[in-house]
Amino acid sequence: MEQVKVIPVEQPWQMKAFVDLPWKIYARDPLWVPPLKKEVARLLDPQAHPFWKFAQRRLFLAQRGSEMVGRIAAIVDQNYNRFHDERMGIWGFFECLDDPEAAAALFTAAEEWVKAQGMKFFRGPLNPSTNYEGGMLVEGFEQAPVFMMTYNPPYYPGLVESQGFRKEKDLLAFWVGRNWQPPAWVHRLARRIISKTDIKMRPMRLEDFHRELKYVKEIYHEAWFDNWGFVPMTDAELEEMGRHLARILNPDVCFFLLDGEEPVGVGMVIDDINPLLKRFNGKIGVLGWLKFLLYRKEIVGWRGLIFGIRRKYQQQGLPLVAFDYLYKMLMENEKYKRYKYIELGWNLEDNDLINQWYLDGGAKVNKRFRVYRKDLEP
């Protein structure tokens, strides 16, 4: 067998190979959902995506003979390191055949690069930070991935752990299905909270989406400020995310909780468009709109993308108000009768308050994702 060679991505053909590699890794995996190649390339492009205005990256490919067998990105997020006063290197966008030698070569190259940037520890997978896709699937392999949640073969954790990485934090996804029936007290308590406060619900105003995104950012940053791994998003990143999501947002399930007229909580639930992405197979192309019209009825689920409550309202049971609202949408609204599930997440495993609210509302943990850490020798 020929030896593995690691190549830094420097030429356009190498970038194409980096983006295309997952089609080799998952060729026989019926659950895998191909990402849009154009969006992956944009996310990795330092000239196009706003994340790279404050971050650096080095991409590597593993080659055995003439065959590309793996890839990895080594990343330094300066915003995170300033915010936490840490020296964290990140690895992400990892894909690899079941080839321990290739995985070892990739991690060695990525580790050496972040050490050369002065980093003290190595964390991943983050693609490229906690504000994007992250975590490695370690439980729930038998279930299809939902939109903007990671997916990987069951052998990946073994490849990672063989390189000296250990669990740092698990991230949980929660599931509710069409037979979802929250306990009766959830409805009673939600109504009581609304009746005894000025709390009410308001759908997002898509016609004023730029302003609505500012509310989302304010609430998200306040709600998550003290959480592990949090790093504030820049305005440019938020605008980029808005551009990415605007076409699929549904104001019925993207909403604010208001105290009077002040937004104090936000929930964003989006269509799980993964069945459509499978049809696109990486490219929308000229027939994209036709495919959307033909196959949009295959979209039968939701993904809970964001939920946050301003700090002083976090003990008032507002997650139950949101649960009650989503229950009525999913179960009682005729136009959503084809929808069969909501996957909520991710949540930190030790975010006990919000996790318990979800469990009390009738949700079940259905997937577990892991973020790994390795301290770097000087």
C-alpha positions, 0 to 999 in steps of 0.5 A: 500500500502506498504511503499517505501524503498530506497536501496543503490546499493552495490551488483551485483544483485542490480546493475542488477536491476538498469540497468534493471529497464527502461524495467519496466518503458517503457514497454508500451511506443512504442517510448522508445529505449532500451540502450545496458545494457553492455554499461550502466553497463560500464558507471556506473562502477568506475573500467571501465569508465574513468569518475570515475577517478575524480568523485564519485557516489552513486546509489540508488533503490526505492523498494515498497514491493518486487517491484523495482519502481525507481532509481537515481544516486548521483554524484560529478564531481571533475573536474567540481567543480575545473574548475568552483570553485563550489560545485555542486552535480549531479543527473542522471540516474533517472527512476521512476514509476508515484509514487511521494512517490518513487521519493521523497524518491530517491531525498531525499537519493541522496540529503543527499549523495551530501550534505555529500560530501560538495556540495552546489547545486544540478543539473540534470539530467546529465548522468553523465555530460554535456559531455554525455546524459543530460537534461529532455525532456519537449517538443517533447514527440510525437517524437521518440528519436534519438541516444544519446539523452534523453527520458522520460515520460511526468510525469517526470518533475512534479516529479522533480519539486515537490522536489523543483527543478526549471529550470536552463537551457533549451537545444534545438534540431533542425530538418531538414527533407527530404524536407529541403530547406535552403534559396537561400542566404545560398548557395550563402553566403556559396560559397562566404565565401569559395571563399573569404577565404582559408576555405575548407572541409575535411572528417575525416581520420578514418585510423588516428582516434586517431590524429583526436580525438585530433583535435576534443578535441582542437576545442570543448574545445576552442569553448565551453570553456565559455559556461554554464555547460562546463567541459573539457573532459580528454584524457581517456574520449575522447578515450572512446567516440571514442571507442563507436563511431568508429564503426558508424562514416561516414567520409562523414558527420564527417568533419573538416573545414580547414583554409589552412591545420589547422582544425578550425571547426569540425562537427560530424554527426552520424547515428541515430541507434535507430531503430537498438537498438530497435531490439537489446532490450538491448543485441547485442548477437550472432545474432547481426551482422545478425540483423544489416544486416537485419535491417540496412535499418531501419536507415533513419536519422542522429543525429548531435553530435558535431559542434564547431568553433574555437573562432576567426572564430566564426563570419565568417559564417562557420555554413552556410558552414557546412549547405550547405555541409550537404544539398548536402550530404542529398539531392544530394548524391544518396547513402543517398537517404533513409535518411529522417532527421537530428536532430541537438543538443543539443544547449543551449537555450541562444546560440543565435548566433549558434541557429540563424544560424540553424534557418536561415539555415532552421532548426526548434526547435523540442524538448526541454530538461531541466536541473534543479537546487536546492540550498541545505540548509547547 
